[in-house]
Amino acid sequence: MSLDAQLLAILACPQCKSALNQEADKLVCQNPSCGLRFPVRDGIPVMLIEEAEKP
């Protein structure tokens, strides 16, 4: 499921504050030194650092 472009434009990585891109069912931080991958469950981004996958 694709997130709304306006929502994606305002979301930022909670750890480093960088932009995010959607890849399948994950939101991926675009900062190469961070790179956290946040899950999207039932169309809702889970923006908790504890829930993120590390690169």
Rosetta constraint file for C-alpha pairs under 8 A:
AtomPair CA 1 CA 24 HARMONIC 7.50 0.50
AtomPair CA 1 CA 25 HARMONIC 7.07 0.50
AtomPair CA 1 CA 43 HARMONIC 6.43 0.50
AtomPair CA 2 CA 22 HARMONIC 7.65 0.50
AtomPair CA 2 CA 24 HARMONIC 7.81 0.50
AtomPair CA 2 CA 43 HARMONIC 7.71 0.50
AtomPair CA 3 CA 7 HARMONIC 6.96 0.50
AtomPair CA 3 CA 8 HARMONIC 6.60 0.50
AtomPair CA 3 CA 22 HARMONIC 7.80 0.50
AtomPair CA 3 CA 43 HARMONIC 6.92 0.50
AtomPair CA 4 CA 8 HARMONIC 6.31 0.50
AtomPair CA 5 CA 9 HARMONIC 6.09 0.50
AtomPair CA 6 CA 10 HARMONIC 6.70 0.50
AtomPair CA 7 CA 11 HARMONIC 6.38 0.50
AtomPair CA 8 CA 20 HARMONIC 7.13 0.50
AtomPair CA 8 CA 21 HARMONIC 7.46 0.50
AtomPair CA 8 CA 22 HARMONIC 7.99 0.50
AtomPair CA 9 CA 19 HARMONIC 7.78 0.50
AtomPair CA 11 CA 19 HARMONIC 6.96 0.50
AtomPair CA 11 CA 20 HARMONIC 6.80 0.50
AtomPair CA 12 CA 17 HARMONIC 5.11 0.50
AtomPair CA 12 CA 18 HARMONIC 5.41 0.50
AtomPair CA 12 CA 19 HARMONIC 4.98 0.50
AtomPair CA 12 CA 20 HARMONIC 5.91 0.50
AtomPair CA 12 CA 29 HARMONIC 7.82 0.50
AtomPair CA 13 CA 17 HARMONIC 4.62 0.50
AtomPair CA 13 CA 18 HARMONIC 5.32 0.50
AtomPair CA 13 CA 19 HARMONIC 6.42 0.50
AtomPair CA 13 CA 20 HARMONIC 6.55 0.50
AtomPair CA 13 CA 29 HARMONIC 5.96 0.50
AtomPair CA 13 CA 36 HARMONIC 7.86 0.50
AtomPair CA 13 CA 47 HARMONIC 7.58 0.50
AtomPair CA 14 CA 47 HARMONIC 6.88 0.50
AtomPair CA 14 CA 48 HARMONIC 7.44 0.50
AtomPair CA 14 CA 49 HARMONIC 6.96 0.50
AtomPair CA 15 CA 34 HARMONIC 7.96 0.50
AtomPair CA 15 CA 49 HARMONIC 6.96 0.50
AtomPair CA 16 CA 31 HARMONIC 7.78 0.50
AtomPair CA 16 CA 34 HARMONIC 7.01 0.50
AtomPair CA 18 CA 29 HARMONIC 6.37 0.50
AtomPair CA 18 CA 30 HARMONIC 6.35 0.50
AtomPair CA 18 CA 31 HARMONIC 6.03 0.50
AtomPair CA 19 CA 29 HARMONIC 6.09 0.50
AtomPair CA 19 CA 30 HARMONIC 5.80 0.50
AtomPair CA 19 CA 31 HARMONIC 7.61 0.50
AtomPair CA 20 CA 27 HARMONIC 5.90 0.50
AtomPair CA 20 CA 28 HARMONIC 5.27 0.50
AtomPair CA 20 CA 29 HARMONIC 4.62 0.50
AtomPair CA 20 CA 30 HARMONIC 5.72 0.50
AtomPair CA 21 CA 27 HARMONIC 5.53 0.50
AtomPair CA 21 CA 28 HARMONIC 5.27 0.50
AtomPair CA 21 CA 29 HARMONIC 6.68 0.50
AtomPair CA 21 CA 30 HARMONIC 6.94 0.50
AtomPair CA 22 CA 26 HARMONIC 5.83 0.50
AtomPair CA 22 CA 27 HARMONIC 4.50 0.50
AtomPair CA 22 CA 28 HARMONIC 6.17 0.50
AtomPair CA 23 CA 27 HARMONIC 6.16 0.50
AtomPair CA 23 CA 28 HARMONIC 6.88 0.50
AtomPair CA 25 CA 39 HARMONIC 6.16 0.50
AtomPair CA 25 CA 40 HARMONIC 5.34 0.50
AtomPair CA 25 CA 41 HARMONIC 7.61 0.50
AtomPair CA 26 CA 37 HARMONIC 5.94 0.50
AtomPair CA 26 CA 38 HARMONIC 5.34 0.50
AtomPair CA 26 CA 39 HARMONIC 4.60 0.50
AtomPair CA 26 CA 40 HARMONIC 5.59 0.50
AtomPair CA 27 CA 37 HARMONIC 5.52 0.50
AtomPair CA 27 CA 38 HARMONIC 4.95 0.50
AtomPair CA 27 CA 39 HARMONIC 6.37 0.50
AtomPair CA 27 CA 40 HARMONIC 7.12 0.50
AtomPair CA 27 CA 45 HARMONIC 7.57 0.50
AtomPair CA 28 CA 35 HARMONIC 6.33 0.50
AtomPair CA 28 CA 36 HARMONIC 5.95 0.50
AtomPair CA 28 CA 37 HARMONIC 4.48 0.50
AtomPair CA 28 CA 38 HARMONIC 6.38 0.50
AtomPair CA 29 CA 34 HARMONIC 6.77 0.50
AtomPair CA 29 CA 35 HARMONIC 4.75 0.50
AtomPair CA 29 CA 36 HARMONIC 5.41 0.50
AtomPair CA 29 CA 37 HARMONIC 6.42 0.50
AtomPair CA 30 CA 34 HARMONIC 7.74 0.50
AtomPair CA 30 CA 35 HARMONIC 6.13 0.50
AtomPair CA 31 CA 35 HARMONIC 5.73 0.50
AtomPair CA 34 CA 55 HARMONIC 7.84 0.50
AtomPair CA 35 CA 54 HARMONIC 6.77 0.50
AtomPair CA 35 CA 55 HARMONIC 5.68 0.50
AtomPair CA 36 CA 52 HARMONIC 5.94 0.50
AtomPair CA 36 CA 53 HARMONIC 5.72 0.50
AtomPair CA 36 CA 54 HARMONIC 5.00 0.50
AtomPair CA 36 CA 55 HARMONIC 6.09 0.50
AtomPair CA 37 CA 52 HARMONIC 5.29 0.50
AtomPair CA 37 CA 53 HARMONIC 5.00 0.50
AtomPair CA 37 CA 54 HARMONIC 6.49 0.50
AtomPair CA 37 CA 55 HARMONIC 7.34 0.50
AtomPair CA 38 CA 45 HARMONIC 7.09 0.50
AtomPair CA 38 CA 46 HARMONIC 6.17 0.50
AtomPair CA 38 CA 47 HARMONIC 6.12 0.50
AtomPair CA 38 CA 48 HARMONIC 7.59 0.50
AtomPair CA 38 CA 49 HARMONIC 7.90 0.50
AtomPair CA 38 CA 51 HARMONIC 6.81 0.50
AtomPair CA 38 CA 52 HARMONIC 4.62 0.50
AtomPair CA 38 CA 53 HARMONIC 6.56 0.50
AtomPair CA 39 CA 45 HARMONIC 6.14 0.50
AtomPair CA 39 CA 46 HARMONIC 5.64 0.50
AtomPair CA 39 CA 47 HARMONIC 7.74 0.50
AtomPair CA 39 CA 51 HARMONIC 7.48 0.50
AtomPair CA 39 CA 52 HARMONIC 6.84 0.50
AtomPair CA 40 CA 44 HARMONIC 5.30 0.50
AtomPair CA 40 CA 45 HARMONIC 4.30 0.50
AtomPair CA 40 CA 46 HARMONIC 5.88 0.50
AtomPair CA 41 CA 45 HARMONIC 6.39 0.50
AtomPair CA 41 CA 46 HARMONIC 7.07 0.50
AtomPair CA 46 CA 51 HARMONIC 7.20 0.50
AtomPair CA 47 CA 51 HARMONIC 7.49 0.50
AtomPair CA 47 CA 52 HARMONIC 7.59 0.50
AtomPair CA 48 CA 52 HARMONIC 6.57 0.50
